[in-house]
Amino acid sequence: MEKKNQKIMNITDFEENTIRRHYDETSETWYFSVIDIVAVLTEQDDFLLARNYWNQLKKRLKQEGNQSVTNCHRLKMIAQDGKMRETDVANPETLLRIIQSVPSKKAEPIKMWLAKTGYERMQEIADPALSLNRARENWLKRGRSKKWIEQRMMGQETRNKLTDYWSEHEVKKGEEFAILTNIIHEEWSGVSVKTHKEMKGLKTQNLRDHMSEAELIFTALAELSTRKIAETMQTQGLKQNKIPAKAGGKIAKSARKTLEAKTGKSVVTAENFLSNGTAKKLKK
């Protein structure tokens, strides 16, 4: 992890303890101090004892061939003496695996949740419709309207068809998907994905889960147009697929500008669903 992408570490309270954390804007990932988490789980107030516990746990995990230790990073965080010192940090996925290895009553609720989630995932593999039903239920609980949910799910289907095309035509998942997605988004909306998230006050949240109905529709139009053009051109790889990505975005941009001219309102907004299920506009 490059130091130029790091900022001064943040500290967040966890019960009566403090968990040091860092948000990497490049990967859009939170990293948490492993020792701080271990200290809470083992109810250990002495930092040195918590560090020793983690060191012993690391040795055991390595001997077991557990990849969790390998996935840990080293970052400088504010130590007890007020100085910046390197310590082990982990992202949420790695942290959950480490928590599973700690015998602690505080870890039991998390372990039970992981078991429940794993069982539900197995059910969804056997019956994919369950995942759709659970997604719909979760959005309803968060206060989304049925109309919004319908548009969100239709947009996701359009997105899936596009990414399927990319996967089948030599576009790599991860960074290359993100590059093309950003080209489409910036072309139709006039702002990058990152800027749009910042407008809405989002960090780790999914941007589409905080889009208005109009934003979802124009995103879907841009991605549908991109796929149709790519299929016509039979594009291969990242370089060639940048062409339909830009063209598809322009089609949605033209439609957006036409609508904005008629309504006098901007389609791209700072509205979000952070507070509750009702979309709210951020204060400038």
ROSE-431877 format. One line per 3 residues: number of its first residue (from 1); their letters; for each residue x, y, z of N, C-alpha, C. Coordinates in Angstrom, 3 decimals. Example, Ala and Ser with C-alpha at 12.3 -4.5 7.8 and 13.67 -1.06 7.14 Angstrom:
# ROSE-431877
1) as) 13.190/-5.690/7.800/12.300/-4.500/7.800/13.200/-3.300/7.800; 12.850/-2.250/7.080/13.670/-1.060/7.140/12.900/0.030/7.870
# end
This chain:
# ROSE-431877
1) mek) 0.840/-1.179/0.000/0.000/0.000/0.000/0.883/1.239/0.000; 0.676/2.154/-0.938/1.543/3.307/-1.046/1.226/4.324/0.036; 2.286/4.881/0.613/2.097/5.825/1.706/1.441/7.117/1.234
4) knq) 1.632/7.464/-0.056/1.058/8.704/-0.550/-0.472/8.663/-0.527; -1.060/7.462/-0.462/-2.504/7.326/-0.439/-3.050/7.294/0.987; -2.145/7.360/1.972/-2.570/7.276/3.360/-2.825/8.665/3.923
7) kim) -3.781/8.747/4.832/-4.033/9.977/5.568/-3.790/9.703/7.045; -3.845/10.747/7.861/-3.697/10.549/9.301/-4.796/9.614/9.769; -4.434/8.657/10.601/-5.373/7.625/11.017/-6.508/8.200/11.866
10) nit) -7.674/7.639/11.672/-8.829/8.007/12.470/-8.980/7.018/13.611; -9.575/7.461/14.684/-9.842/6.572/15.815/-11.335/6.593/16.081; -11.940/5.419/16.163/-13.380/5.328/16.418/-13.617/4.546/17.705
13) dfe) -14.583/4.957/18.465/-14.886/4.272/19.718/-15.593/2.953/19.460; -15.229/1.931/20.235/-15.902/0.635/20.192/-16.152/0.265/21.637; -17.431/0.408/22.068/-17.783/0.293/23.478/-16.919/1.284/24.259
16) ent) -16.143/0.818/25.236/-15.324/1.746/26.021/-13.880/1.743/25.533; -13.638/1.074/24.432/-12.294/0.973/23.883/-12.179/1.841/22.632; -10.980/1.918/22.091/-10.789/2.643/20.847/-10.209/1.703/19.807
19) irr) -10.774/1.763/18.618/-10.290/0.976/17.493/-9.723/1.944/16.470; -8.421/1.861/16.242/-7.824/2.726/15.226/-8.172/2.199/13.843; -8.462/3.102/12.933/-8.834/2.685/11.589/-8.325/3.692/10.559
22) hyd) -8.270/3.244/9.329/-7.798/4.091/8.236/-8.609/3.802/6.992; -9.051/4.845/6.312/-9.807/4.671/5.070/-8.900/4.969/3.886; -8.676/3.967/3.046/-7.849/4.123/1.849/-8.764/4.520/0.696
25) ets) -8.669/5.772/0.265/-9.568/6.282/-0.761/-9.331/5.634/-2.121; -8.096/5.184/-2.376/-7.795/4.574/-3.668/-8.562/3.273/-3.860; -8.543/2.420/-2.833/-9.243/1.130/-2.923/-10.639/1.187/-2.305
28) etw) -10.991/2.350/-1.688/-12.270/2.531/-1.009/-12.489/1.438/0.034; -11.458/1.244/0.878/-11.483/0.160/1.858/-11.090/0.676/3.235; -11.806/0.235/4.268/-11.428/0.530/5.642/-10.419/-0.508/6.113
31) yfs) -9.411/-0.061/6.862/-8.451/-0.954/7.506/-8.492/-0.671/9.010; -8.558/-1.754/9.797/-8.667/-1.623/11.240/-7.447/-2.235/11.929; -7.066/-1.660/13.067/-5.953/-2.187/13.846/-6.334/-3.550/14.423
34) vid) -5.579/-4.567/14.055/-5.882/-5.925/14.511/-5.679/-6.043/16.021; -4.622/-5.444/16.530/-4.350/-5.521/17.966/-5.479/-4.893/18.769; -6.028/-3.776/18.276/-7.124/-3.125/18.986/-8.359/-4.024/19.026
37) iva) -8.633/-4.694/17.918/-9.777/-5.605/17.863/-9.557/-6.780/18.809; -8.340/-7.330/18.796/-7.997/-8.457/19.674/-8.129/-8.044/21.136; -7.700/-6.836/21.449/-7.785/-6.347/22.829/-9.231/-6.300/23.309
40) vlt) -10.145/-5.877/22.437/-11.559/-5.818/22.800/-12.124/-7.227/22.977; -11.818/-8.108/22.034/-12.364/-9.463/22.075/-11.870/-10.250/23.283; -10.602/-10.029/23.664/-10.026/-10.759/24.791/-10.182/-9.998/26.109
43) eqd) -10.850/-8.831/26.010/-11.062/-7.982/27.192/-9.749/-7.692/27.904; -8.758/-7.330/27.107/-7.421/-7.074/27.619/-7.110/-5.573/27.563; -6.903/-4.957/28.734/-6.596/-3.527/28.795/-5.120/-3.242/28.548
46) dfl) -4.278/-4.225/28.804/-2.833/-4.048/28.637/-2.462/-4.233/27.165; -1.972/-3.166/26.541/-1.646/-3.213/25.113/-0.590/-4.261/24.804; 0.419/-4.363/25.662/1.505/-5.316/25.424/1.000/-6.757/25.448
49) lar) 0.090/-7.048/26.392/-0.471/-8.401/26.470/-1.341/-8.700/25.246; -2.075/-7.674/24.793/-2.898/-7.848/23.587/-2.011/-8.093/22.375; -0.893/-7.378/22.312/0.042/-7.565/21.191/0.659/-8.955/21.233
52) nyw) 1.011/-9.418/22.432/1.572/-10.769/22.570/0.556/-11.834/22.157; -0.705/-11.611/22.536/-1.762/-12.552/22.161/-1.857/-12.630/20.639; -1.837/-11.466/19.975/-1.930/-11.424/18.518/-0.708/-12.086/17.872
55) nql) 0.466/-11.869/18.440/1.679/-12.492/17.894/1.599/-14.018/17.966; 1.090/-14.541/19.085/0.938/-15.986/19.232/-0.131/-16.527/18.276; -1.207/-15.743/18.126/-2.275/-16.150/17.221/-1.774/-16.171/15.775
58) kkr) -0.934/-15.196/15.420/-0.357/-15.154/14.075/0.458/-16.406/13.781; 1.259/-16.808/14.760/2.084/-18.013/14.581/1.210/-19.242/14.347; 0.137/-19.349/15.145/-0.747/-20.508/15.017/-1.449/-20.503/13.660
61) lkq) -1.912/-19.327/13.221/-2.607/-19.228/11.939/-1.675/-19.572/10.777; -0.410/-19.142/10.886/0.571/-19.469/9.846/0.812/-20.969/9.777; 0.920/-21.598/10.950/1.146/-23.036/11.001/-0.029/-23.808/10.395
64) egn) -1.231/-23.244/10.556/-2.434/-23.883/10.013/-2.612/-23.605/8.529; -1.737/-22.734/7.988/-1.851/-22.377/6.575/-2.946/-21.373/6.297; -3.362/-20.657/7.342/-4.409/-19.656/7.207/-3.876/-18.426/6.472
67) qsv) -4.606/-17.952/5.446/-4.165/-16.822/4.636/-4.461/-15.464/5.283; -5.181/-15.465/6.388/-5.557/-14.205/7.031/-4.343/-13.367/7.396; -3.308/-14.018/7.926/-2.103/-13.297/8.334/-1.418/-12.675/7.119
70) tnc) -1.375/-13.435/6.015/-0.764/-12.942/4.783/-1.485/-11.709/4.265; -2.813/-11.660/4.473/-3.615/-10.555/3.961/-3.566/-9.307/4.836; -2.905/-9.396/5.978/-2.759/-8.226/6.839/-1.706/-7.275/6.261
73) hrl) -1.919/-5.994/6.458/-0.971/-4.980/6.010/-0.319/-4.332/7.227; 0.693/-3.522/6.977/1.329/-2.739/8.039/1.120/-1.267/7.726; 0.572/-0.542/8.688/0.365/0.891/8.531/0.837/1.614/9.789
76) kmi) 1.219/2.856/9.619/1.586/3.666/10.777/0.329/4.260/11.386; 0.173/4.007/12.689/-0.960/4.547/13.437/-0.458/5.166/14.728; -1.281/6.012/15.303/-0.890/6.685/16.547/-0.835/5.661/17.675
79) aqd) 0.343/5.495/18.290/0.531/4.544/19.382/0.189/5.195/20.720; 0.303/4.427/21.794/-0.036/4.950/23.121/0.869/6.096/23.546; 2.101/6.111/23.007/3.015/7.185/23.360/2.832/8.423/22.488
82) gkm) 1.805/8.402/21.617/1.516/9.552/20.778/2.300/9.599/19.480; 3.187/8.623/19.283/4.003/8.601/18.060/3.359/7.686/17.022; 3.704/7.946/15.749/3.205/7.115/14.663/4.078/5.879/14.544
85) ret) 3.486/4.710/14.767/4.240/3.458/14.711/3.493/2.436/13.853; 4.267/1.578/13.165/3.660/0.563/12.314/2.943/-0.496/13.147; 1.783/-0.920/12.661/1.026/-1.974/13.326/0.250/-2.759/12.275
88) dva) -0.155/-3.970/12.615/-0.918/-4.796/11.676/-2.336/-4.270/11.540; -2.798/-4.174/10.297/-4.177/-3.780/10.029/-4.797/-4.780/9.067; -6.121/-4.837/9.067/-6.828/-5.778/8.187/-8.112/-5.144/7.691
91) npe) -8.511/-5.537/6.479/-9.789/-5.075/5.957/-10.904/-5.906/6.598; -12.174/-5.526/6.422/-13.268/-6.236/7.101/-13.301/-7.738/6.820; -13.041/-8.149/5.579/-13.088/-9.569/5.244/-12.034/-10.362/6.018
94) tll) -10.806/-9.857/6.025/-9.729/-10.528/6.750/-9.993/-10.503/8.250; -10.514/-9.368/8.713/-10.795/-9.216/10.147/-11.826/-10.227/10.630; -12.847/-10.467/9.831/-13.864/-11.445/10.207/-13.267/-12.841/10.322
97) rii) -12.320/-13.157/9.439/-11.672/-14.479/9.510/-10.816/-14.590/10.773; -10.148/-13.506/11.139/-9.328/-13.512/12.354/-10.220/-13.667/13.590; -11.340/-12.950/13.593/-12.273/-13.011/14.724/-12.763/-14.432/14.951
100) qsv) -12.951/-15.182/13.862/-13.390/-16.572/13.984/-12.388/-17.427/14.756; -11.121/-16.995/14.776/-10.069/-17.772/15.432/-9.865/-17.378/16.889; -10.618/-16.380/17.370/-10.453/-15.912/18.743/-11.571/-16.456/19.628
103) psk) -11.240/-17.302/20.624/-12.264/-17.800/21.546/-12.669/-16.686/22.512; -13.823/-16.112/22.264/-14.257/-14.978/23.083/-15.771/-14.874/23.065; -16.343/-14.565/24.221/-17.798/-14.405/24.281/-18.230/-13.185/23.483
106) kae) -17.336/-12.186/23.368/-17.656/-11.003/22.580/-17.684/-11.320/21.086; -16.962/-12.365/20.687/-16.905/-12.735/19.273/-18.063/-13.626/18.861; -18.759/-14.229/19.853/-19.820/-15.186/19.534/-20.936/-14.603/18.662
109) pik) -21.444/-13.381/18.946/-22.493/-12.830/18.077/-22.033/-12.693/16.623; -20.763/-12.310/16.439/-20.232/-12.179/15.083/-20.123/-13.542/14.425; -19.660/-14.542/15.191/-19.535/-15.893/14.639/-20.907/-16.462/14.260
112) mwl) -21.908/-16.186/15.074/-23.256/-16.654/14.774/-23.782/-15.979/13.509; -23.491/-14.686/13.370/-23.916/-13.953/12.178/-23.229/-14.520/10.939; -21.927/-14.839/11.046/-21.192/-15.403/9.920/-21.769/-16.752/9.509
115) akt) -22.115/-17.571/10.500/-22.697/-18.879/10.214/-24.048/-18.730/9.515; -24.862/-17.799/10.017/-26.182/-17.551/9.423/-26.036/-17.046/7.988; -25.090/-16.110/7.789/-24.856/-15.555/6.454/-24.370/-16.635/5.494
118) gye) -23.474/-17.497/5.983/-22.960/-18.580/5.147/-24.063/-19.548/4.745; -24.953/-19.858/5.691/-26.069/-20.772/5.398/-27.010/-20.149/4.363; -27.289/-18.835/4.539/-28.165/-18.150/3.592/-27.550/-18.120/2.197
121) rmq) -26.230/-17.956/2.148/-25.538/-17.946/0.855/-25.668/-19.308/0.174; -25.561/-20.375/0.945/-25.723/-21.726/0.387/-27.135/-21.913/-0.161; -28.126/-21.358/0.547/-29.511/-21.442/0.080/-29.686/-20.690/-1.237
124) eia) -29.039/-19.533/-1.336/-29.162/-18.706/-2.536/-28.506/-19.359/-3.747; -27.439/-20.119/-3.512/-26.789/-20.840/-4.612/-27.735/-21.906/-5.153; -28.449/-22.571/-4.235/-29.403/-23.607/-4.639/-30.640/-22.995/-5.283
127) dpa) -31.046/-21.818/-4.796/-32.228/-21.141/-5.333/-31.935/-19.646/-5.448; -31.405/-19.179/-6.609/-31.014/-17.772/-6.810/-32.125/-16.763/-6.533; -33.384/-17.186/-6.667/-34.499/-16.264/-6.427/-34.510/-15.759/-4.984
130) lsl) -33.963/-16.551/-4.068/-33.924/-16.142/-2.661/-33.101/-14.876/-2.461; -31.992/-14.754/-3.210/-31.144/-13.576/-3.067/-31.884/-12.316/-3.514; -32.705/-12.456/-4.560/-33.499/-11.322/-5.035/-34.546/-10.934/-4.002
133) nra) -35.182/-11.937/-3.417/-36.201/-11.665/-2.397/-35.591/-11.002/-1.170; -34.402/-11.462/-0.759/-33.746/-10.881/0.416/-33.336/-9.438/0.139; -32.849/-9.182/-1.083/-32.460/-7.815/-1.449/-33.675/-6.898/-1.397
136) ren) -34.795/-7.377/-1.921/-36.032/-6.586/-1.925/-36.491/-6.301/-0.493; -36.425/-7.317/0.367/-36.831/-7.159/1.771/-35.944/-6.151/2.493; -34.627/-6.226/2.234/-33.697/-5.306/2.889/-33.953/-3.865/2.470
139) wlk) -34.221/-3.651/1.181/-34.496/-2.285/0.707/-35.807/-1.755/1.282; -36.805/-2.642/1.398/-38.074/-2.215/1.991/-37.877/-1.813/3.449; -37.071/-2.588/4.176/-36.793/-2.276/5.579/-36.087/-0.934/5.716
142) rgr) -35.308/-0.579/4.702/-34.580/0.688/4.729/-35.423/1.851/4.214; -36.685/1.572/3.932/-37.599/2.648/3.557/-37.672/2.979/2.087; -37.076/2.159/1.226/-37.152/2.438/-0.213/-38.553/2.128/-0.724
145) skk) -38.991/2.894/-1.700/-40.309/2.655/-2.279/-40.254/1.459/-3.217; -41.415/0.852/-3.474/-41.472/-0.291/-4.384/-41.046/0.122/-5.789; -41.382/1.340/-6.168/-41.007/1.845/-7.487/-39.491/1.969/-7.601
148) wie) -38.858/2.483/-6.533/-37.394/2.630/-6.524/-36.745/1.248/-6.597; -37.255/0.307/-5.819/-36.696/-1.049/-5.793/-36.781/-1.699/-7.167; -37.917/-1.519/-7.837/-38.088/-2.083/-9.176/-37.043/-1.515/-10.139
151) qrm) -36.833/-0.200/-10.052/-35.850/0.427/-10.932/-34.433/-0.011/-10.593; -34.166/-0.160/-9.302/-32.825/-0.596/-8.860/-32.534/-1.997/-9.369; -33.493/-2.894/-9.291/-33.280/-4.271/-9.713/-33.195/-4.390/-11.235
154) mgq) -33.974/-3.599/-11.954/-33.887/-3.587/-13.419/-32.527/-3.057/-13.856; -32.063/-2.022/-13.142/-30.756/-1.453/-13.456/-29.635/-2.437/-13.194; -29.785/-3.242/-12.148/-28.760/-4.240/-11.826/-28.703/-5.323/-12.893
157) etr) -29.857/-5.695/-13.423/-29.899/-6.689/-14.496/-29.196/-6.157/-15.746; -29.427/-4.877/-16.047/-28.748/-4.243/-17.182/-27.243/-4.220/-16.945; -26.862/-3.904/-15.738/-25.439/-3.882/-15.358/-24.813/-5.281/-15.509
160) nkl) -25.514/-6.297/-15.045/-24.992/-7.665/-15.115/-24.756/-8.111/-16.551; -25.660/-7.751/-17.443/-25.508/-8.121/-18.848/-24.277/-7.447/-19.455; -24.017/-6.207/-19.032/-22.839/-5.496/-19.531/-21.555/-6.136/-19.014
163) tdy) -21.509/-6.408/-17.713/-20.291/-7.010/-17.153/-20.074/-8.428/-17.666; -21.172/-9.134/-17.979/-21.031/-10.453/-18.600/-20.343/-10.319/-19.953; -20.745/-9.307/-20.696/-20.118/-9.073/-22.014/-18.637/-8.773/-21.828
166) wse) -18.322/-7.906/-20.881/-16.911/-7.566/-20.645/-16.110/-8.813/-20.294; -16.645/-9.631/-19.394/-15.942/-10.833/-18.961/-15.667/-11.782/-20.128; -16.615/-11.851/-21.040/-16.491/-12.757/-22.184/-15.642/-12.185/-23.311
169) hev) -15.237/-10.899/-23.173/-14.482/-10.249/-24.243/-13.207/-9.588/-23.710; -12.535/-10.335/-22.838/-11.170/-10.012/-22.419/-11.012/-8.732/-21.588; -12.062/-8.358/-20.886/-11.952/-7.249/-19.930/-11.847/-7.869/-18.543
172) kkg) -10.827/-7.473/-17.791/-10.567/-8.073/-16.493/-11.421/-7.446/-15.399; -11.932/-8.320/-14.511/-12.702/-7.828/-13.366/-11.796/-6.994/-12.461; -12.420/-6.115/-11.703/-11.626/-5.287/-10.796/-11.305/-3.948/-11.424
175) eef) -10.026/-3.689/-11.613/-9.585/-2.362/-12.071/-10.125/-2.013/-13.453; -10.091/-2.962/-14.403/-10.555/-2.645/-15.762/-12.062/-2.415/-15.809; -12.814/-3.197/-15.027/-14.256/-2.953/-14.911/-14.493/-1.540/-14.364
178) ail) -13.711/-1.165/-13.351/-13.873/0.141/-12.708/-13.551/1.274/-13.682; -12.528/1.086/-14.502/-12.141/2.116/-15.474/-13.274/2.362/-16.468; -13.834/1.279/-17.017/-14.911/1.413/-17.995/-16.178/1.984/-17.350
181) tni) -16.466/1.525/-16.134/-17.633/2.035/-15.415/-17.525/3.531/-15.202; -16.338/3.987/-14.852/-16.135/5.412/-14.606/-16.265/6.229/-15.889; -15.784/5.667/-17.017/-15.913/6.364/-18.305/-17.390/6.572/-18.629
184) ihe) -18.181/5.506/-18.480/-19.621/5.581/-18.755/-20.276/6.607/-17.839; -19.965/6.517/-16.558/-20.606/7.375/-15.562/-20.240/8.845/-15.770; -18.974/9.101/-15.984/-18.532/10.485/-16.157/-19.100/11.091/-17.437
187) ews) -19.252/10.248/-18.463/-19.768/10.732/-19.739/-21.233/11.134/-19.634; -22.052/10.297/-18.972/-23.485/10.624/-18.921/-23.814/11.662/-17.848; -23.085/11.605/-16.720/-23.448/12.464/-15.582/-22.645/13.756/-15.499
190) gvs) -21.451/13.758/-16.112/-20.598/14.939/-16.025/-19.679/14.926/-14.822; -19.788/13.888/-13.977/-18.898/13.761/-12.818/-18.410/12.314/-12.734; -17.245/12.119/-12.124/-16.720/10.771/-11.944/-17.505/10.046/-10.852
193) vkt) -17.336/8.738/-10.774/-17.988/7.949/-9.723/-17.556/8.468/-8.353; -16.258/8.727/-8.195/-15.731/9.210/-6.916/-16.356/10.542/-6.528; -16.426/11.474/-7.493/-16.999/12.788/-7.214/-18.474/12.683/-6.871
196) hke) -19.188/11.807/-7.582/-20.616/11.618/-7.315/-20.832/11.088/-5.896; -19.973/10.159/-5.465/-20.068/9.627/-4.110/-19.781/10.722/-3.086; -18.790/11.559/-3.382/-18.452/12.651/-2.469/-19.603/13.642/-2.364
199) mkg) -20.274/13.905/-3.491/-21.439/14.801/-3.487/-22.502/14.301/-2.521; -22.666/12.977/-2.485/-23.703/12.368/-1.656/-23.223/12.049/-0.243; -21.952/12.333/0.041/-21.422/12.066/1.368/-21.176/10.598/1.631
202) lkt) -20.880/9.825/0.574/-20.687/8.386/0.707/-19.207/8.032/0.777; -18.927/6.914/1.423/-17.561/6.374/1.452/-17.600/4.923/0.992; -17.890/4.015/1.900/-17.910/2.602/1.532/-19.263/2.173/0.955
205) qnl) -20.270/3.043/1.042/-21.602/2.666/0.568/-21.629/2.539/-0.959; -22.545/1.708/-1.430/-22.758/1.534/-2.861/-23.463/2.768/-3.413; -22.865/3.402/-4.420/-23.435/4.617/-4.997/-24.843/4.390/-5.512
208) rdh) -25.079/3.266/-6.184/-26.394/3.009/-6.778/-27.484/2.877/-5.726; -27.121/2.434/-4.523/-28.109/2.321/-3.443/-28.532/3.689/-2.926; -27.850/4.741/-3.370/-28.178/6.100/-2.929/-28.541/7.001/-4.102
211) mse) -28.795/6.381/-5.253/-29.221/7.153/-6.416/-30.723/7.409/-6.368; -31.129/8.503/-6.987/-32.555/8.772/-7.165/-33.075/7.885/-8.289; -34.379/7.863/-8.472/-34.953/7.068/-9.556/-34.397/7.522/-10.906
214) ael) -34.286/8.838/-11.092/-33.772/9.377/-12.359/-32.318/8.978/-12.586; -31.496/9.053/-11.542/-30.090/8.673/-11.678/-29.957/7.198/-12.050; -30.803/6.356/-11.461/-30.781/4.936/-11.788/-31.160/4.705/-13.251
217) ift) -32.178/5.419/-13.716/-32.652/5.249/-15.090/-31.585/5.663/-16.097; -30.931/6.790/-15.866/-29.922/7.251/-16.810/-28.659/6.387/-16.764; -28.350/5.860/-15.583/-27.230/4.917/-15.482/-27.522/3.668/-16.299
220) ala) -28.750/3.161/-16.175/-29.151/1.968/-16.924/-29.149/2.236/-18.428; -29.632/3.409/-18.835/-29.637/3.758/-20.257/-28.217/3.800/-20.813; -27.303/4.389/-20.033/-25.913/4.482/-20.466/-25.280/3.100/-20.601
223) els) -25.565/2.214/-19.654/-24.961/0.876/-19.682/-25.608/-0.015/-20.735; -26.911/0.146/-20.944/-27.579/-0.599/-22.002/-27.019/-0.184/-23.367; -26.888/1.127/-23.574/-26.362/1.640/-24.840/-24.940/1.164/-25.069
226) trk) -24.145/1.160/-24.006/-22.754/0.697/-24.100/-22.691/-0.748/-24.570; -23.521/-1.595/-23.967/-23.500/-3.014/-24.339/-23.947/-3.221/-25.778; -25.005/-2.536/-26.181/-25.511/-2.685/-27.547/-24.455/-2.274/-28.574
229) iae) -23.750/-1.173/-28.305/-22.720/-0.695/-29.226/-21.538/-1.657/-29.232; -21.158/-2.144/-28.050/-20.043/-3.092/-27.945/-20.352/-4.380/-28.702; -21.592/-4.864/-28.577/-21.985/-6.076/-29.288/-21.940/-5.881/-30.799
232) tmq) -22.330/-4.692/-31.237/-22.298/-4.386/-32.670/-20.866/-4.310/-33.184; -19.998/-3.704/-32.388/-18.592/-3.541/-32.780/-17.761/-4.790/-32.511; -18.294/-5.689/-31.656/-17.563/-6.880/-31.229/-16.198/-6.503/-30.631
235) tqg) -16.244/-5.596/-29.684/-15.022/-5.091/-29.054/-14.382/-6.138/-28.148; -13.069/-6.100/-28.085/-12.288/-7.006/-27.246/-11.332/-6.196/-26.373; -11.215/-6.560/-25.104/-10.236/-5.944/-24.227/-10.605/-4.540/-23.780
238) lkq) -9.795/-4.012/-22.881/-10.060/-2.705/-22.276/-10.025/-1.571/-23.299; -8.992/-1.525/-24.112/-8.812/-0.415/-25.046/-9.984/-0.277/-26.002; -10.387/-1.369/-26.616/-11.494/-1.308/-27.575/-12.818/-0.983/-26.890
241) nki) -13.017/-1.486/-25.662/-14.290/-1.268/-24.968/-14.433/0.141/-24.404; -13.367/0.915/-24.417/-13.480/2.320/-24.021/-14.324/3.101/-25.025; -14.308/2.659/-26.286/-15.048/3.366/-27.342/-16.554/3.278/-27.117
244) pak) -17.132/2.069/-26.977/-18.574/2.004/-26.699/-18.943/2.569/-25.328; -18.026/2.501/-24.364/-18.309/3.068/-23.037/-18.562/4.570/-23.148; -17.725/5.230/-23.921/-17.871/6.681/-24.103/-19.118/7.005/-24.931
247) agg) -19.344/6.208/-25.989/-20.502/6.440/-26.854/-21.809/6.182/-26.119; -21.839/5.104/-25.313/-23.049/4.790/-24.546/-23.357/5.862/-23.527; -22.307/6.370/-22.902/-22.500/7.441/-21.941/-23.030/8.707/-22.583
250) kia) -22.578/8.996/-23.804/-23.018/10.201/-24.517/-24.505/10.148/-24.862; -24.993/8.943/-25.183/-26.418/8.786/-25.488/-27.262/9.171/-24.275; -26.865/8.678/-23.107/-27.597/9.006/-21.875/-27.414/10.476/-21.507
253) ksa) -26.242/11.021/-21.798/-25.983/12.436/-21.518/-26.933/13.321/-22.314; -27.126/12.987/-23.582/-28.021/13.762/-24.440/-29.446/13.729/-23.891; -29.887/12.536/-23.450/-31.230/12.394/-22.879/-31.340/13.182/-21.577
256) rkt) -30.268/13.131/-20.762/-30.274/13.871/-19.485/-30.427/15.368/-19.729; -29.652/15.903/-20.654/-29.681/17.346/-20.930/-31.038/17.778/-21.475; -31.673/16.916/-22.269/-33.000/17.227/-22.792/-34.010/17.322/-21.661
259) lea) -33.954/16.353/-20.729/-34.870/16.357/-19.587/-34.619/17.568/-18.698; -33.357/17.867/-18.424/-33.028/19.004/-17.558/-33.492/20.326/-18.167; -33.424/20.409/-19.495/-33.871/21.636/-20.175/-35.383/21.814/-20.033
262) ktg) -36.107/20.702/-20.013/-37.565/20.762/-19.898/-38.026/21.022/-18.471; -37.298/20.444/-17.490/-37.726/20.542/-16.079/-37.024/21.654/-15.313; -35.850/22.061/-15.783/-35.076/23.063/-15.060/-34.427/22.516/-13.803
265) ksv) -34.394/21.185/-13.677/-33.798/20.546/-12.507/-32.662/19.615/-12.924; -31.617/19.559/-12.095/-30.484/18.683/-12.366/-30.821/17.237/-12.011; -30.454/16.322/-12.896/-30.666/14.896/-12.630/-29.688/14.404/-11.577
268) vta) -28.427/14.836/-11.692/-27.377/14.429/-10.747/-27.478/15.303/-9.507; -27.715/14.676/-8.355/-27.931/15.436/-7.129/-27.095/14.900/-5.966; -27.145/15.628/-4.866/-26.456/15.221/-3.634/-27.377/14.424/-2.722
271) enf) -28.549/14.080/-3.190/-29.494/13.334/-2.364/-28.951/11.953/-2.019; -29.252/11.494/-0.811/-28.808/10.175/-0.372/-29.825/9.585/0.596; -29.567/8.357/1.021/-30.460/7.669/1.966/-29.712/7.344/3.263
274) lsn) -28.723/8.155/3.608/-27.888/7.852/4.765/-28.656/7.904/6.082; -29.510/8.896/6.262/-30.204/9.070/7.537/-31.297/8.030/7.743; -32.108/7.828/6.712/-33.169/6.824/6.784/-33.595/6.492/5.369
277) gta) -34.763/5.923/5.220/-35.189/5.487/3.890/-35.593/6.624/2.971; -35.731/7.828/3.495/-36.159/8.952/2.666/-34.953/9.694/2.125; -34.940/9.930/0.834/-33.814/10.636/0.225/-33.720/12.038/0.788
280) kkl) -32.517/12.437/1.184/-32.304/13.769/1.735/-31.146/14.450/1.036; -31.264/15.754/0.863/-30.223/16.501/0.199/-29.222/16.978/1.230; -27.945/16.826/0.918/-26.887/17.259/1.826/-26.813/18.771/1.880
283) kk) -26.486/19.303/3.042/-26.279/20.740/3.172/-24.947/21.130/2.569; -24.933/22.207/1.826/-23.688/22.657/1.199/-22.848/23.416/2.216
# end
